[in-house]
Amino acid sequence: MNSLYRTSCVARSGASAMALWLTASGAQAAIIEVHEGERIQDAVNQAAPGDEIRVYPGLYSETVYVDKDDITLRGVIEGDNWPHLDGNKQLNDAILYSGNGFSVEWFKITHYKGNAIMGQAGNNFSIRNNWVLDSGVYGIFPEFGENGLIENNILSGIEDAAIYVGMSDYIDVRNNQVFDSVAGIEIENSRHVLVEGNLTKNNTGGILVFITPGLPIKSSYDAIIRRNFVLDNNTPNFGIPGSLVSQIPAGSGIIVMSGDEVIIEDNVITGNNNAGIIITSQDFVTDIATDTGSDPNPDAVQISDNVMFNNGAAPEGEMKLLMLTMFSTTGPDILAYQGATAAERGSCISRRNAYRTHGVDDWADCDSPTIRATDAIAGLEPSDSTRALATKMLPEPAAPRVINDDASGAEIVYQGICAGCHAYNVRLIGPPTLAIQAQYGEDAGSIAAYIARPEKKRPDFPTMPPQDHLSEPMRQLVAEYMLALTN
């Protein structure tokens, strides 16, 4: 392919002016340029699968929705000047995508009320090198996606989770910096996830692996939390009152709540005033409704070769009460709390005597991570180490997710959008689905209309972001699906 560009089309119409450049070999892929004063959404509407949209420095105040496959949004940095999406505390979302093969990088995103970047069931995504500040409930939020990369982003000031991987599989979360948020990185009801090389500092909780009951995906397993810096996560919880994340105690480094097969390895965990690592069933963090489809206890957790010090200096809430029963005012490096009847469930710990621990006496000993210098030179690793594993992403792209205007498509849309805020019988950001069913009965039409242009009706819940990018028939189908849903 000839790498030279030629001008193929120039569209100039007032504020919507854009330059379209095609490769010299034809129309296989296009580069569409967007400059300040133009709309990014206009470029998306013009783009075809495979195209790249380059956004130049300037201020853009809009919501961008990408429902096409294989679209790249790439910011162009000129000196210290970025393309800057600003919601002015008026708009809910900066970038939404449901297309497969979506990539976004090099944007500054500030002052949105809902989400900075949200995936709505798109597979094979890449979210890299973005700067997200004070942008509402979730910073980066792929929901119900497969095979994705979240890398080299900086996020702060998020009311719920700065990076929130929801009901997704085969995801890498690498080399991000997250601070001054409620949850730094949250892996919820997701499988096959690598969280590596991140800095989580000055959040309420640093890294969380949860099973939230009442969601369509009932499990969370096979997560590796490796080589992260989990530092000073003592920010008072400023989450939306009543939400699940608002129950996280300040000073929590890593929390595994009900997640299975979680490996916590080679991290530096220090300065977290409540505890360094908490392994717990659902009843420790908050009193929430149960889900018969989910096991509330964490199984097969492995804690290996972490550097931990200065944790537990000022425990609070349940942790403080628990430690007082042990005549201590200091929290532990590691706490395993599974309820009075929970037995040891296949978990292990290495170098247990190096840490202040509670509740791990019945845990097995992991294979020692200590190896001889000659073995280290030869590149040998302990048998239980994950250090040779490079990624949890798939070797080939996942099958593209197809959303049809029928009941099967409505199920995907519900899982990719609605389940991010509504669990069946548990309060998340929005009211439980069960409460919505009680309110609306069989009136799906009213829900479909509300989805398009929601209004704040209850003071104890934030305003729902509009989903008017969905077609009217799809909104009706999703409303019908929601009203018929059982747990």
C-alpha positions, 0 to 999 in steps of 0.5 A, spaced: 500 500 500 502 506 498 503 510 504 502 517 501 496 521 502 492 525 497 486 530 498 480 526 496 474 530 499 474 537 503 467 538 507 467 545 509 460 548 512 461 553 517 462 550 524 462 543 521 468 543 517 472 537 516 478 535 512 477 528 509 484 524 507 484 518 503 490 513 502 493 513 495 490 506 494 483 507 495 478 508 500 480 502 504 481 507 510 480 514 511 483 519 516 478 524 518 480 531 521 476 535 526 479 542 528 476 546 534 469 549 532 467 543 528 463 537 531 467 530 533 460 527 532 459 529 525 466 526 523 463 519 526 457 520 522 461 521 516 466 515 518 466 508 515 468 502 519 476 502 519 477 510 519 481 514 523 478 520 526 484 525 528 481 531 533 486 537 534 487 541 540 481 545 542 475 545 546 469 540 544 463 540 548 459 534 546 457 527 547 460 522 542 457 516 540 460 511 536 456 505 534 460 503 528 465 497 528 473 499 527 473 506 528 479 510 531 478 516 535 485 519 536 487 526 539 493 530 536 497 533 541 501 540 539 506 542 545 502 542 551 495 543 547 490 537 547 483 536 544 479 537 550 472 534 551 468 538 557 461 537 559 461 543 563 457 539 568 451 539 564 452 533 559 452 526 562 457 522 557 463 524 553 464 518 549 460 512 548 461 506 544 457 500 542 461 498 536 466 493 536 474 494 534 473 501 537 480 505 539 480 512 543 487 515 545 490 522 547 484 526 549 483 530 555 476 529 558 473 534 564 467 535 568 462 530 565 456 528 570 456 521 568 461 517 564 468 519 561 468 513 556 463 508 556 463 501 552 456 499 551 457 491 549 463 493 544 468 487 543 476 488 542 477 495 544 483 499 546 482 505 551 489 508 552 493 515 554 487 519 556 487 524 561 480 524 565 479 529 571 472 530 575 468 526 570 462 524 574 460 517 576 465 513 572 471 515 568 473 509 564 467 504 564 467 498 559 461 494 560 459 487 557 465 487 553 470 482 551 478 482 549 480 490 551 486 494 553 485 500 558 493 502 558 496 509 560 491 513 562 490 518 568 484 519 572 482 523 578 476 526 582 471 520 580 465 519 584 465 511 584 470 508 580 476 511 576 476 505 572 470 500 572 471 493 568 463 491 568 461 484 566 467 483 561 472 478 559 479 478 557 481 485 559 488 488 561 488 494 565 495 496 565 500 502 567 494 507 569 495 512 574 488 513 578 488 517 584 483 522 588 477 517 587 472 513 591 474 506 587 481 506 584 480 500 579 474 496 580 473 489 577 466 487 577 463 480 575 468 480 570 473 474 568 480 473 565 483 480 567 490 482 568 491 489 573 498 490 572 503 496 573 498 501 575 499 506 581 493 507 585 494 513 590 489 517 595 483 513 593 478 511 598 479 504 596 485 502 591 483 496 587 477 492 588 475 485 585 467 484 586 461 480 585 455 484 585 449 480 586 443 481 582 447 482 575 446 478 569 453 475 570 453 472 576 461 470 577 468 474 578 474 469 577 481 469 574 483 476 576 491 477 577 493 483 581 500 484 579 506 489 580 501 495 582 503 501 587 497 501 592 499 507 596 495 511 601 488 510 599 485 514 605 480 519 602 474 519 605 468 516 601 464 521 597 460 516 593 453 517 591 449 515 598 446 508 598 450 506 592 454 499 593 461 503 593 459 508 598 460 502 603 467 502 602 471 504 608 477 509 607 484 506 608 483 500 604 488 498 599 485 492 595 479 488 597 476 482 594 469 481 595 466 474 593 471 474 587 474 467 586 481 465 583 484 472 584 492 472 585 495 478 588 502 478 587 508 482 587 505 489 589 507 494 593 502 496 598 503 501 603 500 507 607 493 504 607 490 506 614 484 501 614 488 495 611 492 493 606 489 487 603 481 485 605 479 478 603 471 478 604 464 475 603 459 480 601 456 481 608 463 484 611 463 491 606 455 492 606 449 489 608 446 487 601 441 482 598 443 476 596 443 472 589 442 465 589 446 465 583 452 467 586 457 464 591 458 470 596 464 467 598 471 468 595 475 461 593 482 460 591 485 466 593 493 467 592 497 472 596 504 472 594 510 476 595 507 483 596 511 488 599 507 491 605 508 496 610 505 502 614 498 499 613 492 499 618 494 505 622 487 508 623 482 502 622 475 505 621 468 502 622 467 494 622 475 493 621 476 498 628 471 494 632 474 487 629 481 489 631 478 492 638 476 485 640 483 482 639 485 488 643 489 492 638 488 499 635 491 497 629 489 494 622 492 488 619 496 488 612 492 482 610 485 480 613 481 474 611 473 475 613 468 470 610 463 470 616 462 465 622 461 459 618 465 460 612 471 455 612 478 455 608 476 455 601 482 453 597 486 459 598 494 460 600 499 465 602 506 465 601 511 468 607 505 469 612 510 471 617 512 477 614 505 480 615 500 482 620 495 478 618 488 476 621 483 470 618 489 466 614 491 461 619 487 456 615 490 458 609 495 453 605 502 455 604 503 457 597 510 455 594 515 459 596 517 465 591 524 465 593 529 462 588 536 462 588 540 467 584 543 462 579 535 460 578 534 467 577 539 469 572 536 463 568 530 466 568 526 460 572 520 462 576 516 459 582 511 454 580 505 458 582 508 465 579 504 468 574 510 472 572 511 469 565 504 471 563 504 477 559 496 478 558 489 476 559 487 478 552 485 473 547 490 471 541 485 473 536 480 478 536 473 476 539 467 475 535 464 482 534 458 483 538 452 484 533 446 488 536 439 486 532 433 490 533 429 484 536 429 480 543 436 478 543 439 485 541 435 488 547 438 483 552 445 485 549 443 492 550 440 491 557 447 488 559 451 493 556 448 499 558 442 498 563 446 493 568 451 498 569 447 502 573 441 497 575 442 491 579 436 486 580 435 487 587 441 491 589 442 499 589 447 501 585 447 508 581 440 507 579 434 504 583 434 496 583 430 493 577 425 490 582 423 497 584 422 499 577 418 493 575 414 495 581 413 502 579 411 501 572 408 494 572 407 493 564 408 500 562 414 499 557 412 505 553 413 510 559 420 507 560 422 507 553 420 515 553 424 516 559 430 512 557 430 518 551 429 524 555 430 522 563 428 527 568 430 527 575 425 524 579 428 522 586 432 526 590 436 520 592 438 518 585 442 522 580 439 524 573 440 518 569 444 519 562 439 520 556 440 514 551 436 517 545 442 514 541 438 508 541 432 507 536 425 508 538 424 500 537 430 498 541 428 503 547 421 499 547 424 492 546 429 494 552 424 496 556 420 490 555 426 486 557 427 490 563 420 489 566 420 481 564 427 480 568 427 475 573 434 474 578 
